[in-house]
Amino acid sequence: MMQMEPQRAIIPGSNVHSAEESWMKEEVSTGTTLFAMEFADGVVIAADSRTSTGVEMGEMPLVQTAANCFREICYNYRDTLIAGIICAGWDKQEGGQVYSIPLGGMLVRQPLTMGGSGSTYVYGFIDSYYKPKMSKEEAVDFATKAVALAISRDGSSGGIVRLGVITKDGIERRIVPGDKLPKFYQG
């Protein structure tokens, strides 16, 4: 397997910083908030920093193929696996796609999905503000706000918001530090 060098992005005048940081090598924790959504030209994935990181491969499969592999694992280990899976990405055949694979191994394509302990805190926000076919920056802002809201309410979510913007051009990684996250209430 070929290891790809991560792309880095620093957006002038924003709260977004370089993605390759020491926290990427830290031990994995299970309390978290995960979020993925399709937008006009791809998908945005977002999570707080109390979640695991992924692996990159040189030869990219179709997103649905990867989702089906996860579905198979979830189904085959449904008696012992206690986690759902979010699979999101972009391919030449279907563009940006988000798949949810809940406990039991069912595979569902959705325009938006979320998981983890913090997800229960953002349903009202999603219902009020989500709109299909957002622009890239609208989707990044929406995903950041959703995870920040979860962080502000869920004791198991926290830290920074990590984002991956996946399009035909590849993966653009972004970070929003905890002190730069949007505030939803004074307290």
N, C-alpha and C positions, 0 to 999 in steps of 0.2 A: 504494500500500500504506500502511495506517495503522500507525504505530509505537506499540505499547502500552507504557505505563510499567510497569517490572517491579514486582512486589509484593515487599515486604520483610518479613522476620520476625525478631524478636529474642525468644528464649524465655528468660524470667527463670530464673536459677539453672542455666542450661545452658552448654555450651561453644559454642553456636551464635550467630553474629553476623550483622549485616546483610550482604546479598548484593551490593549495588552498590559495588564496590571498584575501585581502579585496576588490579588484575591482570586485570580483564575486558577491558581495552583493550590488553594486551600482545600481542606477536607470537606466532603459533601454533607450538607444538612438536609433534613426532610421537610421542615416547616417552611412554607413558601407561598408565593403567588405566581402563577404562570398565565400568560395571555398570548393569544395569536389571532390575527385578523387579516383578511384579504383587503387589499386596496386596489385602485385602478391598475397599477402596473406591477403588483407583486404582493408580498405579505410582510407584515411586521410581527416579530415575536418579541415578547418582553417578559422580564422576570425581575424579582428583587434579588439581592445578592446572597440570599440564604438558599440558593438552589444549586443544582449540579450544572456542570458544563459539558459540552458535547465533543464529538470527534469529527474531524473532517477527512474526507477521502478524495483521491484524485479523480476518480470516475464516478460521476453523479448518476444515480438511478432516477427514474421517474418518481415524482412525489407519491403518486398512488402506489407504486411498487413498494416504496419504503413503508408507507402506511399499512399496506397489506402484510408486510413482514412483522410489524408490530402487532397487528391484529391477530396473526397466527400465534405469536408468543403469548399475548394476553389470553387468548382462548385456550391454548394448551396448558397454561399454568393458572387458569382461573380459580382453582381451589387454593392456591398458595400465594398468588400475586395480589397485593392489596394497593395497586396504583393504576390509575388510568394514564393514557398516553396522549400527548398532543404532537402531531406530526404536521409540519408546515414547510413549504418550500416553493420553488419556482422551477418549471421545466418548459421546454420548447413546445410540448404537446398541448398543455392545458394552462400555461401561465402560472400565476400565483394560486396556491391551494392551501387550505387548512383542513385537517382531518382530526376528529376526536375519536379515540378508542377507549370507551369506558370499561369498567370492570366487566369481565365476561367475554370481551373480544369483539363486540359489534363495531363496525367501521362506518362513520358518518362524516360526509363532507359538510362543512359549515362555513359561512362567511366569517364567523367569529366564534371563538371558544375560550374558555378559561378553566383553570383548575387550581388545586391547592387550597389550603385553609383560608387564605385571604380572598378567594374568589367570591365567597358568600357576601362580602361587604360591597361588591361593586355592581350587582345586578340592577339596582335602581339607576345608577349612573349610566350603564349600558343602555337600558331601556329608554332613558330620556335623551341621550346624546348621540347614539350610534346612527350613522347613515351609510348606506352602501356606496361603493365607488369613491371613497374619499381620495384626495390627493395624497402623495407620499408624506408631506409634512403634516397634513391633517391627521393622518393615521398614526404617525409617530407621536404627535401631541396627545391624541386620544389614548393611545396605549400607555404613554407615560403617566397621564392623569389617572387611568384605571389602576395601574399598579401602585401609584403614590397614594391613592385613596385606600387601597387595601393595606398598605404599610401603615397608614395613619390609624387604622382601626384594629388590625390583626396583630396580636402579640407574637405570633410565629413568623411573620413577614418583617423584613426590615433591611436596613442598609441603603444601598444604591439601587437605581433602576438600570438594568442592562437591556439594551435593545439590539436586535438584528434586523436590518432592512434587507430583504431578499428580493432581487429583481433579475432580469436577464443579464445585468452587468455583474452579478455576484452578490456577495454579502458585505454590507456596510455595517460595522459595529459602532454602537454609541453607548455612552455612559452618562447618566445624570446623577451626580453626587447627592447624598441624602440631604445636605443643607441647601440644595438648589431645587428640591422637589416642590411642586405646587402645594400650597396650604389650603385646606378645605374648611377649617374652622379655627377660631381663636381659643386657645385653651392653656 
